[in-house]
Amino acid sequence: MLTEKRSSMLHGVLLIALFACAAFYIGGAQIFLNLSISPMIIGIVLGMIYANSLRNHLPETWVPGIQFCSKKILRLGIILYGFRLTFQDVMAVGIAGMLIDVIVVTVTILGGIAIGRLLKMDSETALLTSVGSGICGAAAVLGAEATIKTKPFKTAIAVATVVIFGTIAMFVYPVAYRAGILGLSPEQMGIFAGSTLHEVAHAVGAGNAMGEDIARVAIIVKMIRVMLLVPVLLVLAYWVAMRARRDGTAAGGKISIPWFALGFLAVIGFNSFDLLPAAAVNAINYIDTFLLTMAMAALGAETSFDKFRKAGPKPFILAAILFVWLMSGGWLLAKYLAPLFL
């Protein structure tokens, strides 16, 4: 019986791994490389196509394997994400980048939650959308989802908003900078882009389109925002515990520590010592992207379009408001606050 259960779970895992392989293959097409659309985004789209077509024709015994990918493999992917960062990167951009990142992340998340209440949105969808906009796109949404343990379709909706508005920003920023509309120095522009663009891929794509100096600052500032995922997840864990205590749904409302977030921080610390050769780190990052793609595909596989329709336009309205804040507020911070510390 146990052997059959493991075999059934393996079938689900292999199915999701196949989706991830397909996402990598599709993501290698020049059009997706030019748009800086990562395999993770393609993975969730493939998963959603499966959920709305073949899902009902495959054995239910495969479901545990799919859920394993959306939970356990997700957490491992978040931990290994730390190999993209070092504490030296943080020091390289100085106080200006760190301070603006903290302001942007704090205002975006708290403001997004407040706006979500005004729109009478589902609180978890508003939270995921705000975290995705405020920190690092899909990876942040996945981390928050793993902490608050919400329904997969809410995660998919939040990721969709990040993809749409992040991609728009990735094209708008270089055009605005080249046209001289923003009036920012290269270093200020790097801080502006890194502190406000949604995905790491968006920061890379927009930064490279504006020049090497801007790209270097933008990517480092962006990765500092990624590091802020750890304290945000710890706060979320506390919030979940307090809500459980208030609702009487958990004994004592104990705080569930998101250990994968601490693992993520530990990996950053290890990577800061530069103990592994660059080739090994690159290989780990490649594997990590594959694992996160599997997690995204698994989340997509549990999301039907009916649930999108039920969610309505409110998540996209919220994301649009946050998008306007990131562009306008981020520009003001880069224009007037950054020079005080540069």
C-alpha positions as CSV (number, residue, x, y, z in Angstrom):
1,M,0.0,0.0,0.0
2,L,2.8,2.4,0.9
3,T,4.7,1.5,-2.2
4,E,1.6,2.2,-4.3
5,K,1.2,5.6,-2.6
6,R,4.8,6.5,-3.3
7,S,4.4,5.4,-6.9
8,S,1.3,7.6,-7.3
9,M,3.1,10.6,-5.8
10,L,6.0,10.0,-8.1
11,H,3.7,10.1,-11.1
12,G,2.4,13.6,-10.0
13,V,6.0,14.8,-9.4
14,L,7.2,13.5,-12.8
15,L,4.2,15.2,-14.5
16,I,5.1,18.5,-13.0
17,A,8.8,18.0,-13.8
18,L,7.7,17.4,-17.4
19,F,5.9,20.8,-17.4
20,A,9.1,22.4,-16.0
21,C,11.2,20.9,-18.8
22,A,8.7,22.2,-21.4
23,A,8.7,25.7,-19.7
24,F,12.5,25.8,-20.0
25,Y,12.4,24.7,-23.6
26,I,9.7,27.3,-24.5
27,G,11.6,30.0,-22.4
28,G,14.6,29.5,-24.6
29,A,12.8,31.0,-27.5
30,Q,14.3,34.3,-28.5
31,I,11.0,36.2,-28.1
32,F,10.8,35.2,-24.4
33,L,14.5,35.9,-23.8
34,N,14.0,39.4,-25.3
35,L,11.0,40.0,-23.0
36,S,12.9,38.6,-20.0
37,I,10.0,36.2,-19.3
38,S,11.4,33.5,-17.0
39,P,10.6,29.7,-17.2
40,M,8.7,30.2,-13.9
41,I,6.1,32.3,-15.5
42,I,5.7,29.9,-18.4
43,G,5.5,27.1,-15.9
44,I,2.4,28.5,-14.2
45,V,0.8,29.1,-17.6
46,L,1.4,25.5,-18.6
47,G,0.0,24.3,-15.3
48,M,-3.1,26.4,-15.7
49,I,-3.7,25.1,-19.2
50,Y,-3.5,21.5,-17.8
51,A,-5.8,22.4,-14.9
52,N,-8.4,23.6,-17.4
53,S,-8.1,20.8,-19.9
54,L,-6.7,17.4,-18.9
55,R,-6.9,17.6,-15.1
56,N,-10.2,15.7,-14.9
57,H,-8.9,12.9,-17.1
58,L,-5.9,11.9,-15.0
59,P,-5.9,9.7,-11.8
60,E,-6.7,11.6,-8.5
61,T,-3.9,9.5,-7.0
62,W,-1.5,11.9,-8.8
63,V,-2.7,14.9,-6.9
64,P,-0.4,14.3,-3.8
65,G,2.6,14.5,-6.1
66,I,1.4,17.8,-7.5
67,Q,0.8,19.2,-4.0
68,F,4.3,18.0,-2.9
69,C,5.7,20.2,-5.7
70,S,3.6,23.2,-4.7
71,K,4.7,22.9,-1.0
72,K,7.9,21.0,-0.3
73,I,9.8,21.7,-3.5
74,L,8.7,25.3,-3.3
75,R,10.3,25.7,0.1
76,L,13.6,24.1,-1.2
77,G,13.5,26.5,-4.1
78,I,13.2,29.5,-1.9
79,I,16.1,28.4,0.3
80,L,18.4,27.8,-2.7
81,Y,17.4,31.3,-4.1
82,G,19.8,32.6,-1.5
83,F,22.8,31.6,-3.7
84,R,21.9,34.6,-5.9
85,L,22.9,37.0,-3.1
86,T,25.7,38.0,-0.8
87,F,25.9,40.5,2.0
88,Q,28.7,42.2,0.1
89,D,26.1,43.1,-2.5
90,V,24.1,44.9,0.1
91,M,27.1,47.0,1.2
92,A,28.0,47.9,-2.4
93,V,24.9,50.1,-2.9
94,G,25.2,51.8,0.5
95,I,22.5,53.4,2.7
96,A,20.6,55.0,-0.2
97,G,19.6,51.7,-1.9
98,M,18.8,50.0,1.4
99,L,16.7,52.8,2.8
100,I,14.7,53.3,-0.3
101,D,14.1,49.5,-0.6
102,V,12.8,49.4,3.0
103,I,10.4,52.3,2.3
104,V,9.2,50.9,-0.9
105,V,8.5,47.4,0.5
106,T,6.9,48.7,3.6
107,V,4.6,51.2,1.9
108,T,3.7,48.8,-0.9
109,I,2.7,46.0,1.4
110,L,0.9,48.0,4.0
111,G,-0.7,50.3,1.5
112,G,-1.8,47.4,-0.7
113,I,-3.5,45.7,2.3
114,A,-5.3,48.9,3.1
115,I,-6.4,49.5,-0.5
116,G,-7.5,45.9,-0.6
117,R,-9.8,46.5,2.3
118,L,-11.3,49.6,0.6
119,L,-11.9,47.5,-2.5
120,K,-13.5,44.9,-0.3
121,M,-11.1,42.3,-1.7
122,D,-10.3,38.9,-0.3
123,S,-7.6,39.7,2.3
124,E,-5.2,36.9,1.3
125,T,-5.3,37.8,-2.4
126,A,-4.7,41.5,-1.5
127,L,-1.7,40.4,0.7
128,L,-0.2,38.2,-2.0
129,T,-0.6,40.9,-4.7
130,S,1.0,43.5,-2.4
131,V,3.9,41.2,-1.4
132,G,4.6,40.3,-5.0
133,S,4.5,44.0,-6.1
134,G,6.6,45.1,-3.1
135,I,9.4,42.5,-3.0
136,C,10.4,40.3,-5.9
137,G,7.4,39.2,-7.9
138,A,6.6,35.6,-8.3
139,A,9.2,34.3,-5.8
140,A,7.8,36.6,-3.1
141,V,4.3,35.4,-3.8
142,L,5.4,31.8,-3.5
143,G,7.2,32.5,-0.2
144,A,4.1,34.3,1.2
145,E,1.8,31.5,0.0
146,A,4.0,28.9,1.7
147,T,3.7,30.9,5.0
148,I,0.0,31.8,5.1
149,K,-1.0,28.5,3.3
150,T,-3.6,30.0,1.1
151,K,-5.5,28.4,-1.9
152,P,-3.4,28.0,-5.1
153,F,-5.7,30.0,-7.3
154,K,-5.1,33.1,-5.1
155,T,-1.4,32.7,-5.7
156,A,-1.9,32.4,-9.5
157,I,-4.0,35.6,-9.5
158,A,-1.2,37.5,-7.6
159,V,1.5,36.1,-10.0
160,A,-0.6,37.2,-13.0
161,T,-0.8,40.8,-11.7
162,V,3.0,40.8,-11.1
163,V,3.7,39.5,-14.6
164,I,1.5,42.0,-16.4
165,F,2.6,45.2,-14.6
166,G,6.2,44.2,-14.2
167,T,6.5,43.6,-17.9
168,I,4.9,46.9,-18.7
169,A,7.4,48.7,-16.4
170,M,10.3,46.8,-17.9
171,F,9.6,48.5,-21.3
172,V,8.5,51.9,-19.9
173,Y,11.6,52.6,-17.8
174,P,14.3,52.4,-20.5
175,V,12.1,54.5,-22.9
176,A,11.5,57.2,-20.2
177,Y,15.2,57.3,-19.2
178,R,16.5,57.5,-22.8
179,A,14.0,60.3,-23.5
180,G,15.3,62.3,-20.5
181,I,11.8,62.5,-18.9
182,L,13.0,61.2,-15.5
183,G,15.9,63.5,-14.9
184,L,17.9,60.9,-13.0
185,S,21.7,60.2,-13.0
186,P,22.7,56.6,-13.9
187,E,23.1,55.7,-10.2
188,Q,19.8,57.2,-9.3
189,M,18.1,55.4,-12.2
190,G,19.7,52.1,-11.1
191,I,18.2,52.6,-7.6
192,F,14.8,53.6,-9.0
193,A,14.7,50.5,-11.3
194,G,15.9,48.1,-8.7
195,S,13.6,49.4,-5.9
196,T,10.4,49.4,-8.0
197,L,10.5,46.7,-10.8
198,H,8.6,43.6,-9.9
199,E,10.7,40.6,-10.9
200,V,14.5,40.1,-10.8
201,A,14.2,39.3,-14.5
202,H,12.5,42.7,-15.0
203,A,15.3,44.5,-13.3
204,V,17.9,42.6,-15.4
205,G,16.1,43.3,-18.6
206,A,15.4,47.0,-18.0
207,G,18.8,47.6,-16.5
208,N,20.7,46.1,-19.5
209,A,18.6,48.2,-21.8
210,M,19.8,51.3,-20.1
211,G,23.5,50.5,-19.8
212,E,25.9,48.4,-17.8
213,D,26.4,50.9,-14.9
214,I,22.6,51.2,-14.4
215,A,22.2,47.4,-14.7
216,R,24.8,46.7,-12.0
217,V,23.1,49.1,-9.4
218,A,19.6,48.0,-10.4
219,I,20.3,44.3,-9.9
220,I,22.0,44.8,-6.5
221,V,19.2,47.1,-5.2
222,K,16.7,44.5,-6.5
223,M,18.4,41.7,-4.7
224,I,18.4,43.7,-1.4
225,R,14.6,43.8,-1.8
226,V,14.7,40.0,-2.2
227,M,16.5,39.8,1.1
228,L,13.7,41.7,2.7
229,L,11.5,38.7,2.0
230,V,12.8,37.1,5.2
231,P,11.6,39.7,7.8
232,V,8.3,40.0,5.8
233,L,7.7,36.3,6.0
234,L,8.5,36.3,9.8
235,V,6.0,39.1,10.3
236,L,3.4,37.2,8.2
237,A,4.0,34.1,10.4
238,Y,3.2,36.2,13.4
239,W,0.1,37.7,11.7
240,V,-1.1,34.2,10.9
241,A,-0.7,33.1,14.5
242,M,-2.5,36.1,15.9
243,R,-5.3,35.7,13.5
244,A,-5.6,32.0,14.4
245,R,-5.7,33.0,18.1
246,R,-8.4,35.6,17.5
247,D,-10.5,33.2,15.4
248,G,-9.9,30.3,17.8
249,T,-8.8,28.1,15.0
250,A,-5.5,27.1,16.6
251,A,-4.6,26.3,20.2
252,G,-2.8,29.3,21.6
253,G,-2.2,30.8,18.2
254,K,1.4,29.5,18.1
255,I,3.7,31.2,15.7
256,S,4.8,28.9,12.9
257,I,8.3,29.9,12.0
258,P,8.9,29.8,8.2
259,W,12.1,27.8,8.5
260,F,12.7,28.0,4.7
261,A,13.0,31.8,5.1
262,L,15.7,31.4,7.7
263,G,17.3,28.8,5.5
264,F,17.3,31.3,2.7
265,L,19.1,33.8,4.9
266,A,21.6,31.1,6.0
267,V,22.4,30.3,2.4
268,I,23.0,34.0,1.7
269,G,25.5,34.0,4.6
270,F,27.2,30.9,3.3
271,N,27.4,32.4,-0.2
272,S,28.9,35.6,1.1
273,F,32.1,33.6,2.0
274,D,32.6,32.8,-1.7
275,L,33.5,29.2,-0.8
276,L,32.1,27.7,-4.0
277,P,33.4,28.2,-7.5
278,A,31.3,30.4,-9.8
279,A,30.5,27.4,-12.0
280,A,29.0,25.5,-9.0
281,V,26.9,28.6,-7.9
282,N,25.6,28.9,-11.5
283,A,24.7,25.3,-11.6
284,I,22.8,25.6,-8.2
285,N,21.0,28.7,-9.5
286,Y,19.9,26.8,-12.7
287,I,18.6,23.9,-10.6
288,D,16.9,26.3,-8.3
289,T,15.1,28.0,-11.2
290,F,14.0,24.5,-12.3
291,L,12.6,23.7,-8.8
292,L,10.8,27.0,-8.6
293,T,9.4,26.4,-12.1
294,M,8.1,23.1,-10.9
295,A,6.4,24.8,-8.0
296,M,4.8,27.4,-10.2
297,A,3.6,24.7,-12.6
298,A,2.1,22.8,-9.6
299,L,0.3,25.9,-8.4
300,G,-1.0,26.5,-11.9
301,A,-2.2,22.9,-12.1
302,E,-4.5,23.6,-9.1
303,T,-6.0,26.8,-10.6
304,S,-9.1,26.9,-12.9
305,F,-10.2,29.9,-14.9
306,D,-13.5,29.8,-13.1
307,K,-11.7,30.9,-9.9
308,F,-10.2,33.9,-11.9
309,R,-13.7,34.9,-12.9
310,K,-14.9,34.7,-9.3
311,A,-12.0,36.9,-8.2
312,G,-13.1,39.6,-10.6
313,P,-11.1,42.7,-11.6
314,K,-10.3,43.9,-8.1
315,P,-6.8,42.2,-7.8
316,F,-5.8,43.8,-11.1
317,I,-7.2,47.2,-9.9
318,L,-5.1,46.9,-6.8
319,A,-2.0,45.9,-8.8
320,A,-2.5,48.9,-11.1
321,I,-2.7,51.3,-8.1
322,L,0.5,49.8,-6.7
323,F,2.1,50.0,-10.1
324,V,1.4,53.8,-10.2
325,W,2.8,54.1,-6.6
326,L,6.0,52.2,-7.5
327,M,6.6,54.4,-10.5
328,S,5.7,57.8,-8.9
329,G,6.8,57.2,-5.3
330,G,10.0,55.3,-6.4
331,W,10.9,58.2,-8.7
332,L,10.5,60.8,-5.9
333,L,12.6,58.7,-3.6
334,A,15.4,58.2,-6.2
335,K,15.3,61.9,-7.2
336,Y,15.2,63.6,-3.8
337,L,16.1,61.1,-1.1
338,A,18.9,59.1,-2.8
339,P,21.2,62.1,-3.4
340,L,21.3,62.8,0.4
341,F,23.2,59.5,0.8
342,L,25.2,59.1,-2.4
